[in-house]
Amino acid sequence: MRGGDDMQLLTKELREQIPALYSQENEADPMVYIKYFDPVGSWTWYVTEGEERNGDFLFFGFVVGFDAELGHFSLNQLETAKRGATGIKALPIERDLYFTPCRLSKVKEQHNRERGTQI
């Protein structure tokens, strides 16, 4: 499956795999299930939990953008993040099809290596 406009950001299988919001809040090192990224930017979203809320799907996870922090974001936000952009900057947010679920500590470790920073 190609990325971009043809990509389904959240499949039925992924919806069923992701634990409900707050189900991992007492975990010292929660599992990360999905990785989303901006193919022409530096933002990355790692999903640890999520559930249907008010006609949208609300995620909780690790967001690496201006800062690296835990927080909420929605499927709608990911789908509309590039609205109004033109040219190459308009490439939509994608799901990393090759991401393997892992612990949050591994995600942070990988980002530290790639960016030469400590998160």
SEMAR-913073 format. One record per residue (C-alpha): residue number from 0; residue in one letter; x negated, y, z negated. Coordinates in pm, whole numbers, plus 32768, in hexadecimal, padded with zeros to 4 digits. Example, Ala and Ser with C-alpha at 12.3 -4.5 7.8 and 13.67 -1.06 7.14 Angstrom:
// SEMAR-913073
<0; "A"; <7B32; 7E3E; 7CF4>>
<1; "S"; <7AA9; 7F96; 7D36>>
This chain:
// SEMAR-913073
<0; "M"; <8000; 8000; 8000>>
<1; "R"; <7F7C; 815A; 8058>>
<2; "G"; <7F6B; 8276; 7F62>>
<3; "G"; <7FF8; 83D0; 7F94>>
<4; "D"; <8165; 8403; 7FF3>>
<5; "D"; <8199; 828D; 8026>>
<6; "M"; <812A; 8232; 7EC7>>
<7; "Q"; <8224; 81D2; 7DBF>>
<8; "L"; <819B; 826A; 7C80>>
<9; "L"; <826B; 8192; 7B98>>
<10; "T"; <82DE; 803D; 7C0B>>
<11; "K"; <83E3; 7F69; 7B5E>>
<12; "E"; <82CF; 7E7C; 7AED>>
<13; "L"; <8209; 7F98; 7A4E>>
<14; "R"; <8342; 801F; 79A1>>
<15; "E"; <836F; 7ECB; 7900>>
<16; "Q"; <8200; 7EAF; 789E>>
<17; "I"; <81DA; 8000; 77F0>>
<18; "P"; <822E; 7FF6; 767C>>
<19; "A"; <8334; 80E8; 75F3>>
<20; "L"; <82D2; 823E; 7573>>
<21; "Y"; <8236; 823B; 7417>>
<22; "S"; <8209; 80C1; 741B>>
<23; "Q"; <808B; 80E3; 7418>>
<24; "E"; <8071; 8215; 7338>>
<25; "N"; <7FD5; 814D; 721C>>
<26; "E"; <7EDB; 80A2; 7302>>
<27; "A"; <7D78; 811F; 72D1>>
<28; "D"; <7D22; 80C5; 7439>>
<29; "P"; <7E64; 80AD; 7509>>
<30; "M"; <7E81; 7FFD; 7657>>
<31; "V"; <7E83; 80D1; 7792>>
<32; "Y"; <7F65; 8045; 78A2>>
<33; "I"; <7F5E; 8138; 79C8>>
<34; "K"; <7E6E; 8239; 7A55>>
<35; "Y"; <7EEA; 835E; 7B28>>
<36; "F"; <7DFF; 8456; 7BCB>>
<37; "D"; <7DF1; 8589; 7CA8>>
<38; "P"; <7D32; 8517; 7DE0>>
<39; "V"; <7CA8; 8674; 7E1F>>
<40; "G"; <7C8B; 86F4; 7CBC>>
<41; "S"; <7C02; 8693; 7B6B>>
<42; "W"; <7D43; 863B; 7AB1>>
<43; "T"; <7D82; 84D6; 7A3D>>
<44; "W"; <7EA3; 8447; 7972>>
<45; "Y"; <7E8A; 82FD; 78B6>>
<46; "V"; <7FD3; 8262; 7841>>
<47; "T"; <7FE5; 81B2; 76F0>>
<48; "E"; <8160; 81C0; 76BD>>
<49; "G"; <829C; 8233; 7769>>
<50; "E"; <8413; 821A; 778A>>
<51; "E"; <853F; 82A1; 7844>>
<52; "R"; <85B1; 83EE; 77B3>>
<53; "N"; <86C0; 84D6; 7836>>
<54; "G"; <86AB; 845E; 799E>>
<55; "D"; <852F; 846B; 79A6>>
<56; "F"; <841D; 8384; 792C>>
<57; "L"; <8354; 8415; 780B>>
<58; "F"; <81F1; 8399; 77DA>>
<59; "F"; <80FB; 83BA; 76BF>>
<60; "G"; <7F8B; 838F; 76FA>>
<61; "F"; <7E34; 8420; 7727>>
<62; "V"; <7E22; 854C; 7810>>
<63; "V"; <7CD8; 85C8; 7899>>
<64; "G"; <7CFB; 8721; 7935>>
<65; "F"; <7C88; 886E; 78AB>>
<66; "D"; <7C56; 87AC; 7767>>
<67; "A"; <7C6C; 863D; 770E>>
<68; "E"; <7D8C; 85F8; 7621>>
<69; "L"; <7EAB; 8513; 75CA>>
<70; "G"; <7FFF; 8594; 7631>>
<71; "H"; <814B; 8569; 76E3>>
<72; "F"; <8187; 8591; 7858>>
<73; "S"; <82A2; 8524; 793A>>
<74; "L"; <82CA; 846E; 7A82>>
<75; "N"; <8376; 85A3; 7B0E>>
<76; "Q"; <8246; 8678; 7AB3>>
<77; "L"; <8160; 8589; 7B6A>>
<78; "E"; <8244; 857D; 7C9B>>
<79; "T"; <8269; 86F9; 7CB4>>
<80; "A"; <810D; 8767; 7C43>>
<81; "K"; <80A3; 87C2; 7DA4>>
<82; "R"; <81E1; 8872; 7E0E>>
<83; "G"; <818B; 89B2; 7EC6>>
<84; "A"; <8022; 894D; 7F05>>
<85; "T"; <7FA3; 8949; 806B>>
<86; "G"; <7E92; 889B; 812C>>
<87; "I"; <7DBE; 8796; 807F>>
<88; "K"; <7E24; 881C; 7F2A>>
<89; "A"; <7F86; 87A3; 7F75>>
<90; "L"; <7F22; 8635; 7F65>>
<91; "P"; <800B; 859D; 7E61>>
<92; "I"; <7FAE; 84FF; 7D15>>
<93; "E"; <7F5C; 838E; 7D42>>
<94; "R"; <7F5E; 8255; 7C6F>>
<95; "D"; <7E12; 819D; 7C5E>>
<96; "L"; <7E72; 8050; 7CFA>>
<97; "Y"; <7D2E; 7FB3; 7C80>>
<98; "F"; <7D48; 801C; 7B14>>
<99; "T"; <7D45; 7EFB; 7A1F>>
<100; "P"; <7DF5; 7F31; 78D2>>
<101; "C"; <7CF9; 7F61; 77BB>>
<102; "R"; <7CCA; 8004; 766A>>
<103; "L"; <7CBE; 817F; 764C>>
<104; "S"; <7B5A; 816C; 75C5>>
<105; "K"; <7AEA; 80D4; 7711>>
<106; "V"; <7B95; 81ED; 77D6>>
<107; "K"; <7AE7; 82F5; 7700>>
<108; "E"; <799A; 8242; 7721>>
<109; "Q"; <79BC; 823A; 789D>>
<110; "H"; <7A10; 83AD; 78AD>>
<111; "N"; <78E8; 8400; 77D0>>
<112; "R"; <7800; 8347; 78BF>>
<113; "E"; <7896; 83E2; 79F9>>
<114; "R"; <789B; 8546; 797C>>
<115; "G"; <7772; 8543; 7893>>
<116; "T"; <784C; 85C5; 7779>>
<117; "Q"; <78C8; 8547; 762C>>
<118; "I"; <7A44; 8528; 760C>>
